[in-house]
Amino acid sequence: MNKKILKLLYNVIKMEKKPISISDVAKKADISRMTASKYLELMHLSGQIIRYDVGTAKKYSISSNTSLYTPCDLSSDLILILDTEFKILYVNETYIRFSNLPRVNIIGKRISVLNLEILKSFDLLGFLNNYHSGNLESRIIEVNNENQDLFFEISIAKVRFGSLKSAIALVIKDITFKVLLDKEKNLLSAIISCSNDAIISVDRDMFILSWNSGAERLFGYRSEEMIGRPYSVLFPADCHDKYPSLEGRMREKEMIIQYECKRLRKDGVSIDVSISLSHIYNQEGYFLGTSVILRDIYERICLENKVKQQNNLLQHIINVIDVPLHLINSKMRILLANNAASKRHNIPLDMLIGLNLKDIMSQELFLNRIEYLQTAWSTNKPLNFEDSDGHRILSNYLYPLYQSDKDQQWVVLSFDVTEKKKMEQQIINLNSQFQSIFGNLHLGIAIVDPLTHAILMVNPSWKQFFGDKRSTKCWYNGKSKRNAHICNLCIDLIMGNPIAHTPSFEHIFNKKLYHCEIQAIPWAADKKVIMITAYESHD
């Protein structure tokens, strides 16, 4: 197509105020009527001029007040008509808007001079030159525009255009949304297909639409066995009365998450499953059905039962302990306690669990505990400390049980040592009294171990009489044979034999005569010692 002739004809028609016939156009343009008819028809089809049919005659005009569109102009695709030399005969309105060029600047140009971004990465001329079949052929191209991937489908086919028996229609269709949607659908399909969970879709009437491989493994039915069957075929016979309300809630578009129940396998075995439901809508918001995800929870239930049994056993064990026991975390919250702790706080055990230490202690005691707990947490080592609640003295032991970056757990054992402390104080008081009496006696007193003959204790008067003598021999047997019965006494004490009498004797030391008596006295549990008393004799 000659671009000069197109421009010439366009200007001729433009100069006329009324529609002009083919013959008049040919005469003013000084071309043959056949050539003028051919070009005018193509210009009319491309939308450059308007044709009026007056009987058998045809007249043409250009009017800015009239806008007539061909069916191609109504398409959202880019449509171009090319001649056999790949010159543009026609473009639709969508292409005009897309290219932002007036039609007069496009018609008659070769397709190769178009500077469309979407065609830069595609060898369009190669595609056209290799097109010989006359059938519809398509290519899909990917274009990156401002870091966004766009996809276009380019199709070509031979068509008749006006008086031309052979022209080429080129259609460029934006399929980005379709490609991305297909990718998303394929990904979703792959996820559903590979999922270990059973994924089923049902329609509004609860008939099964899809059945993935996870459902096949869980229930034993193949996909072709279940498509079209009612969802209720999976319900155990003894549970039908529970599910009509569930179906109603699904129809009412209510979301139900982690609904646990029983379902029936193909072999008739009832299994425990968790169910997640979500509703399916089309783009117009019309409710199509429901997606059902089912997961076998047999292992989880077994594990929960095992943990429950272990917790019951642990609770039984710690309840046997008659010492208050608490398991606490870093927030001072009681995670576990025993009956002794419940009795100590006068709070039922089920109410004690979950309380904070500050809820069951005075502020002073709580702050004191906090200080020790923080010390233990920082070292992660057992710790023993004592405190008082105003009525009792408590000896507390902290043992680290569990520690992570986010939390710590400690076992706290609290022993009531009030009576023990009282007894210790009494012993201290008695010992003080004993020392006072023992030290002020004028009698010399020595405590001797009958097994080793070692002197265990002497009072000041004994030291005054005999000095600080610490013999490992029998105190008198090594000095005088007449006192050999002292060792017999030692033997009797060691063997636990009955002692007939308490011996007495006299002893001379530093030219002074001392009268001595020996007797066995209790010293510790199942043990006796020899107590020797001595005083100076003046006879």
Phi, psi and omega in degrees: 000132183273122183292328180293321179294319178302313182294321180297313181295321180298317181291324179298313181292325182295330183285341183273140178274339179241163176302141185241142182282169181295318182297316180295321179297314181298319181295314182288332180271351178061048175226168181290155180296325181296316179294318179297318180298317180298312183290319181297322178296316179294321178294324177293315181294329181276356176088008182283329181226166181250136180253138176242125177267112180247095187065234177269353181272154179236132178233154186229148176206166175243122181226127178280350183268352183239134179232106178252136183244142172275166176304328179296330180292341181275352181279147175275354178276160174275121184238127177231142173248127183242151171274185184291345176262011177067027172271147186280123177261331186202142169226147180272173184298327180298320179293321179301315181292322183292316183277341181059037179235144175291152183299324183297335179274358183249316184299133178094346180276153175285147182299334183291339183271352178290138184249058179277132180301322185290345182257358184294326183266010184231134179278082184293317180297322177296320178297317181290318182294330181271004181269113182228348189286330185084350178272170178289127177231147184223152173224146176249128180239154179244130182236132176261113183238110180055051178063019176241129180277124178242147182235135180229144174253121180254121182239144176227148177201152177279135181222164169267136181225106182061231180277353179279125179281338182226111174224169182241124175267128179243120183240126179247116186243128177282112181244023182303311182299318181295317180296313180296322178294319178296319178299316180296319179295318179295319178297314179297320179296321179294319179297313181296318182294321184270353184294140175285340178281153173279122180240119185232142171243140179233153180275188183298334182262015175069030172261142188286128179258324181218157188207108186273178183293330176297323177292324178298317180291322185286317187255344178087357178269140171282162183300316183293341178282336190252334181300125179093349180273157180291143179300332183293350177296342180270358183275132173299150184298325183275007182239009182301327185290348184268344194258341177305321179296324178295315178298320179297321179293326177293320179292331178278008176065030178271132181278131178235124184242135178054053173273118184260135181199192178248146175228163188251126176280170179297327181278007177088359180279133177273130183237152176273130180223156168253142185236136171240129182245140171216144187270151184249128179234153173273183185295336179273002179085012180279132182286118183262324183170206186221139173266130183241120177249122182242137180232134177289122183246021181300311181296321179296318180295319177299317179295317179299318179295321179294317178297320179297317178297317180295321178295320178296318178296316179298317180297320179296318181296313183288336177289335177292330179291124183272011178254134178305128181232134177229139168252118185236157176253186185293343177267013179067021181268137182280118180265332183205146178207165179246178183297325179297322177292320177299318179292321181299316183271352182058042179230132177306145187301317182293335177274336180289322180296128179101343179287159175266150181303325182292343179282343185238009181230157172291157183299321181296315180292321181296314180297325178294317179296319180304316182300315180290320181297317179296324176296316181294319181296323182290331181261340183056038179231153177302151184215139177241134177208160179242144172209181183221143177262014180099337180240330184230155171259125186245133174255118188248139177239127178253128179235125177291129181250320185207139179214133175219182180295333187258337187206160175224147178229136183226145172265129179244118174253129183239112179263134175277107183251023182300308181295322178298316179296322178297316179295319178300320179293321177297318179297319178299317180295316179296320179296321178296317178296318180299315181298323179295314180290313183302323183280339183262359178290143176276347175282143172277129182233133175227138176253124187239137175281120184291341182278319183252352184065011180280141177282122182270326185203142173223153176263171182303323181295321178298317179297325179293324181285309193240003183077195184259056183284126182233066183285147175261003175264164176303131197303325181249339185297328179283352184253322187215128181292333182290347178255027182295340181292350178298316179295325176299323178297318179300316181297316180299321180293319181294317184278351182075024180284152177297143180252120186290318182209166178264111184288152174225156182200172178245148183221133180257128179216126183053044176065019177242145182262128180239134176267127186237144174232145181238134176213153179269134179228151176294144180236314177212185181300122178060029179221141176235157177229170178261127174252121179254125175249140183222140173217154184285130180264134181254011180287000000 
